[in-house]
Amino acid sequence: MTQAAKFIVVEGLEGAGKSTAMAHITSWLIQRGITPVCTREPGGTPLAETLRDLVKQVRDNEQVAPETELLLMYAARMQLITNVIKPALTAGHWVLADRHDMSSRAYQGGGRGLSDALINPLRAMVLGTLQADLTLYLDIDPAIGLERARSRGALDRIEQEQLAFFQRTRAKYLHIAATEANIVVIDANQSILQVQQQITAALESAALDGCTLGKAQA
Ligand code: Z5A
């Protein structure tokens, strides 16, 4: 493959099918000779995985301030970008991310109601010039996503939020997707096969830096 390394992000509410999509995209890329470095957020380095555990747990019924949650997300992201994402892209590896910055804007911005004025300075510090080449936002009715998540077992601290929290989060996701470039909305309410077909179509038509990957090489 001669294309420059690309940064592809999968986003969506819980139960939207991100893990399922990650596996599909990975095999789509491998068929084209590209083995991506896969990440998840929060997480992906030893310290970031510890922060992930902390942010997902309920501890002694302590309320977690929205700002604390925001800072933990960006602390984990800083570690991941510094130690994994940037080195991978610099070395010419494609990066495929299960959640990234759009999650913070949707959950802590939309869901928790934190302002752009509060979030944007953190984004500037942590992201610098890093930008996804393509974001696939898997849009799902929160009630359906939560039902899928519940069927897997116990819910973590954020998953225990009320439906209205996820409706605000979804609204923010949709607003960002409608107003910013390089974001494709996938209807994740459909069957796994139909979702995969939409993802394949999005990947095939994505002009990643002017270079369309298209069909697999023979
Ligand atoms: N969070 C945040 O607040 N701010 C941030 O900046 C970041 C994160 C980065 C991370 O959770 C939590 O952190 C998350 C947001 C917050 N919290 N919440 N709530 P996570 O990433 O570990 O988990 P998740 O987002 O909740 O992912 P998930 O529940 O594992 O969902 P998923 O990966 O999108 O879905 P899946 O595992 O692919 O599928 C779920 C099930 O549905 C599974 O049984 C599938 O077989 C099934 N499935 C998948 N697709 C379909 C379709 N199309 N039809 C039917 N069934 C399907």
Residues whose N, C-alpha, C, O or C-beta is under 5 A from the ligand:
A	BS01	Z5A	G12 L13 E14 G15 A16 G17 K18 S19 T20 E41 P42 M73 R99 H100 S103 S104 Y107 R148 A149 I158 E159 A188 Q190 S191 I192 V195
